Amino acid sequence: MTMAEVRRPVGDKLVTVFGGSGFIGRHVVRALARDGWRIRVAVRRPDLAGHLQPLGGVGQIVAVQANVRFPESVARAVQGADAVVNLVGILAESGKQSFEAVQARGPSVVAEAARAAGVGRFVQMSAIGADRASRGLYGRSKAAGEEAVLAVYPDAVILRPSVVFGPEDAFFNRFAAMARYAPALPLIGGGRTLFQPVFVGDVAEVVALAVSGGVKGGPQAYELGGPEVLSFKAILRYVLKTTGRRRLLAPVPFGLARLKGRVLQLLPNPPLTADQVTMLETDNVVSQEARAAGRTLEGLGLAPTPIEAIAPTYLWRFRKAGQFERTRQEA
């Protein structure tokens, strides 16, 4: 983002964004910078957050070291902030980075530090599927994190997106990369699981709106989904069509996929874990209750961005001839 793209002049209001260097984080930082916030990005490795600097004006974005497993570092990161956004989350456990430590206890540490520092607004990123009764550790830990935040900030804004897509996503990109070399793509559970993919830019807009006080907080979470509900099978077909690949779609029963996940999760950055397979057994879509209560993108006055408007702009690199493949297909 260039200086000309900043919507408002940089003001004196400060927001601390935990996990701001990740996929969703960089889009949130961009949206906040455009709204004129001073942004303190709290991350484990500030030296790896240099890519955020061009998203705002000179001195507008500053990275600091913080880890939700160490309360002292969190307390330093929230000092003087007017608002706090917690985006910290993991898709798979690794060493000390467990669901319990990061997603269940971590939000409590951030919320308590923010309250002690006199921070007025708090935004917590959760996920559709957050439920204390979930069979998956991921879903239970997300629900525990929500409860911990609301115990400290009853008026916190809780956001639950479906699977998030965008240029750096770990969903569409992962299967597009697999299709380059694999003769078949796995249809876990027959590919019947439903998703409602939401554009990362739309999620970032809601965070920015919430930080500015434009979203009513409280115990009921906002569920963020795109304009279409698609099955896992339909998503894989879309990826193959968009990348110009022909691959078999091989059904894999949940039980077999879970066994494979138990083996793969022993690897660094595993492509699949047993817990992820468990979460796939439940549809990941906006609930009727959220729709009825207006706790959706549409309810906030935002039009969800369709996949077709964004995904081709970054999936083209997986075509055999890159961006030139489009010309060949249309000829």
C-alpha atoms as one frame of an Amber mdcrd trajectory, in Angstrom:
protein
   0.000   0.000   0.000   1.309   3.456  -0.876   0.818   6.632   1.100  -1.794
   7.715  -1.452  -3.913   4.734  -0.475  -4.241   5.723   3.187  -7.893   6.617
   3.684  -7.307   8.820   6.712  -4.342  10.728   8.121  -2.413   8.832  10.791
  -3.884   9.771  14.170  -2.827   9.279  17.767  -4.887   6.128  18.388  -2.845
   2.954  18.898  -3.927  -0.644  18.295  -1.871  -3.700  19.224  -2.342  -6.644
  16.877  -1.168 -10.024  18.160  -0.292 -12.379  15.319  -0.277  -9.520  12.822
   2.442 -10.971  10.576   0.426 -14.027   9.490  -1.926 -14.560   6.569  -4.966
 -12.845   8.068  -2.781 -10.495  10.102  -1.130  -8.722   7.200  -4.541  -7.894
   5.706  -5.811  -6.687   9.082  -2.743  -4.461   9.474  -3.325  -3.038   6.011
  -6.980  -2.246   6.758  -6.090  -0.591  10.068  -3.296   1.424   8.469  -5.700
   2.647   5.809  -8.018   3.822   8.610  -5.232   5.905  10.144  -4.390   3.796
  13.210  -0.910   3.586  14.652  -0.213  -0.137  14.767   1.950  -2.154  17.110
   2.332  -5.662  15.709   3.073  -8.158  18.484   4.809 -11.266  17.113   7.226
 -13.923  18.244   9.787 -12.932  15.595   9.753  -9.175  14.844  12.725  -9.672
  12.525  10.417 -11.639  10.208   7.724  -8.947  10.103   9.473  -6.510   7.781
   6.949  -7.212   5.011   4.371  -5.197   6.978   6.248  -1.879   6.781   5.110
  -0.918   3.231   1.450  -1.331   4.281   1.434   2.027   6.054   3.206   5.364
   6.308   6.645   5.945   7.783   6.610   4.922  11.450   2.940   3.934  11.388
   3.600   0.205  11.835   6.048  -1.096  14.449   6.742  -4.760  15.238   7.500
  -5.798  18.830   8.353  -9.139  20.392   5.600 -10.943  22.292   4.523 -14.520
  22.880   1.139 -15.405  24.400   2.867 -18.114  26.440   4.870 -15.418  28.275
   2.600 -12.900  30.082   5.376 -10.353  30.676   5.945  -9.896  26.955   2.188
  -9.557  26.376   1.879  -6.901  29.105   4.620  -4.820  27.463   2.967  -5.089
  24.058  -0.402  -3.678  25.186   0.892  -0.696  27.160  -0.689   2.527  25.915
  -2.955   0.790  23.393  -6.522   1.966  22.762  -7.558  -1.373  21.242  -6.223
  -4.915  21.018  -6.779  -7.531  18.316  -5.825 -11.155  18.988  -5.310 -13.158
  15.799  -2.955 -15.764  17.247  -3.869 -19.293  16.243  -2.398 -22.543  14.941
  -3.726 -25.241  12.616  -1.540 -28.002  14.048   0.324 -28.496  17.317   4.100
 -28.373  17.368   6.226 -28.665  20.493   5.171 -26.083  23.066   2.802 -24.493
  20.552  -0.199 -26.568  21.635  -3.898 -25.801  21.169  -4.236 -25.509  24.942
  -1.366 -23.041  25.313  -2.027 -20.913  22.227  -5.776 -20.996  21.638  -7.266
 -21.797  25.034  -4.966 -20.034  27.539  -3.380 -17.494  25.177  -6.495 -15.326
  24.693  -6.931 -15.140  28.472  -3.364 -13.875  28.889  -3.882 -11.197  26.224
  -7.288 -10.120  27.558  -6.114  -9.873  31.173  -3.063  -7.835  30.156  -5.217
  -5.549  28.017  -7.706  -4.982  30.842  -4.897  -4.225  33.302  -3.490  -1.676
  30.834  -6.856   0.047  30.462  -7.452  -0.961  26.846 -10.987  -0.094  25.782
 -11.749  -2.425  22.860 -10.895  -6.065  22.313 -11.358  -8.179  19.169 -10.823
 -11.954  19.281 -10.407 -14.045  16.138 -11.990 -17.472  16.545 -13.402 -19.844
  13.920 -16.634 -21.473  12.832 -16.591 -24.815  14.626 -15.583 -23.322  17.982
 -17.590 -25.412  20.430 -16.897 -26.841  23.870 -18.650 -30.030  22.709 -16.531
 -30.362  19.551 -14.815 -33.703  19.018 -11.794 -31.830  17.692  -9.155 -30.283
  19.955  -9.010 -27.285  17.631 -12.713 -26.521  18.027 -12.668 -26.996  21.807
  -9.613 -24.790  22.264 -11.138 -22.006  20.152 -14.304 -22.130  22.286 -12.236
 -22.022  25.472 -10.394 -18.977  24.150 -13.679 -17.200  23.444 -14.948 -17.898
  26.959 -11.700 -16.679  28.502 -11.874 -13.382  26.609 -15.549 -12.789  27.415
 -14.865 -13.408  31.107 -12.549 -10.377  31.037 -14.209  -8.343  28.260 -17.968
  -9.075  28.203 -18.266  -6.598  25.328 -15.449  -8.103  23.234 -16.112  -8.701
  19.538 -15.746 -12.413  18.695 -15.303 -13.265  15.005 -15.729 -16.766  13.586
 -14.785 -17.033   9.909 -15.236 -20.113   7.752 -12.179 -21.213   5.755 -10.413
 -18.009   4.680  -9.093 -17.602   1.139  -6.683 -15.094  -0.348  -3.268 -14.859
  -2.034  -1.316 -16.484   0.810  -3.974 -18.954   2.028  -3.144 -22.475   3.151
  -6.272 -24.030   1.608  -6.671 -23.291  -2.114  -2.918 -22.927  -2.549  -2.247
 -26.250  -0.848  -4.469 -28.279  -3.161  -3.337 -26.360  -6.225   0.264 -27.214
  -5.319  -0.644 -30.873  -4.768  -2.288 -31.005  -8.198   1.022 -30.109  -9.836
   2.518 -33.509  -9.056  -0.034 -35.822  -7.444  -2.027 -38.079  -9.804  -5.080
 -37.716  -7.550  -6.441 -35.418  -4.854  -7.961 -36.899  -1.673 -11.704 -36.541
  -1.178 -11.719 -36.975   2.593 -15.061 -38.315   3.725 -16.169 -38.448   0.105
 -15.827 -34.667  -0.236 -19.269 -33.996   1.236 -18.170 -31.534   3.958 -19.596
 -28.070   3.304 -17.570 -24.859   3.484 -18.417 -21.190   3.021 -15.055 -19.690
   1.967 -14.651 -16.044   2.980 -12.203 -13.574   1.452  -9.430 -12.470   3.811
  -9.975  -8.856   2.799 -13.594  -9.044   3.992 -12.491 -10.510   7.323  -9.942
  -7.694   7.692 -12.636  -5.101   7.004 -14.745  -6.484   9.854 -11.770  -6.376
  12.233 -11.061  -2.761  11.298 -14.740  -1.895  11.744 -14.767  -3.569  15.166
 -11.614  -1.764  16.304 -13.232   1.551  15.350 -16.342   0.721  17.395 -18.593
  -0.091  14.455 -19.424  -3.636  15.592 -21.495  -4.361  18.675 -19.702  -6.667
  21.091 -21.086  -9.213  23.492 -21.276 -12.943  24.037 -22.747 -13.806  20.635
 -20.079 -14.299  17.969 -20.188 -13.007  14.409 -19.944 -15.761  11.800 -18.217
 -14.739   8.587 -18.816 -16.643   5.367 -18.681 -15.908   1.676 -21.619 -15.767
  -0.769 -21.446 -19.475  -1.661 -21.681 -22.740   0.249 -19.536 -25.342  -1.492
 -18.716 -28.971  -0.798 -15.106 -30.038  -0.390 -15.482 -31.880  -3.705 -16.767
 -28.757  -5.468 -13.830 -26.739  -4.136 -11.298 -29.267  -5.436 -13.021 -29.277
  -8.816 -12.840 -25.481  -8.884  -9.122 -25.540  -8.073  -8.465 -28.047 -10.863
 -10.511 -26.076 -13.378  -8.853 -22.784 -12.460  -5.343 -24.234 -12.678  -6.049
 -26.201 -15.855  -5.197 -29.551 -14.282  -6.819 -32.933 -14.829  -6.605 -35.119
 -11.743  -8.585 -37.945 -10.218 -10.581 -37.206  -7.079 -10.083 -40.228  -4.849
 -12.576 -40.769  -1.982 -10.849 -41.443   1.354 -13.025 -42.593   4.300 -12.714
 -40.530   7.463 -11.282 -43.480   9.388  -8.461 -44.066   6.901  -7.777 -40.323
   6.622  -7.518 -40.098  10.408  -4.948 -42.892  10.470  -2.913 -41.104   7.808
  -3.233 -37.897   9.793  -1.761 -39.557  12.886   1.321 -40.480  10.862   1.649
 -37.196   8.958   1.288 -35.067  12.091   4.671 -36.366  13.240   6.267 -34.365
  10.404   7.242 -30.679  10.597   4.451 -28.547   9.071   2.220 -31.600   8.507
  -0.103 -31.486   5.471  -2.786 -33.254   7.508  -3.448 -34.164  11.144  -5.934
 -36.490  12.813  -7.598 -33.505  14.495  -8.102 -31.772  11.142  -9.815 -34.889
   9.819 -12.118 -34.877  12.845 -13.034 -31.240  12.171 -13.834 -32.159   8.555
 -16.649 -34.363   9.789 -18.672 -31.221  10.576 -19.825 -28.635   8.021 -18.058
 -25.276   8.259 -20.807 -22.807   7.336 -22.595 -19.811   8.833 -25.418 -20.936
  11.125 -29.060 -20.021  10.686 -28.979 -18.454  14.157 -26.206 -16.060  13.106
 -28.091 -15.139   9.938 -31.316 -14.473  11.840 -29.490 -12.255  14.331 -27.618
 -10.334  11.621 -24.250 -11.513  12.949 -22.807 -11.982   9.454 -20.996  -9.948
   6.798 -24.334  -9.023   5.268 -25.694  -8.077   8.680 -22.798  -5.648   9.048
 -23.595  -4.096   5.679 -20.729  -5.776   3.800 -21.145  -7.683   0.526 -19.119
 -10.941   0.647 -16.548 -11.274  -2.131 -17.021 -14.352  -4.385 -14.176 -16.797
  -4.911 -14.208 -16.167  -8.669 -13.267 -12.525  -8.122 -10.057 -13.308  -6.218
  -8.806 -16.910  -6.466  -7.824 -16.841 -10.181  -5.538 -13.866  -9.496  -3.229
 -16.028  -7.401  -3.940 -19.565  -8.581  -2.695 -18.753 -12.094   0.865 -19.525
 -10.968  -0.089 -23.198 -10.683  -1.017 -23.444 -14.363   1.429 -25.176 -16.695
   2.186 -21.907 -18.502   1.457 -19.547 -15.636  -0.563 -16.448 -16.476  -0.285
 -17.233 -20.196  -2.370 -20.387 -19.751  -5.528 -18.238 -19.703  -4.908 -17.137
 -23.292  -4.436 -20.733 -24.369  -7.643 -21.868 -22.688  -9.703 -19.035 -24.142
  -8.333 -19.436 -27.683
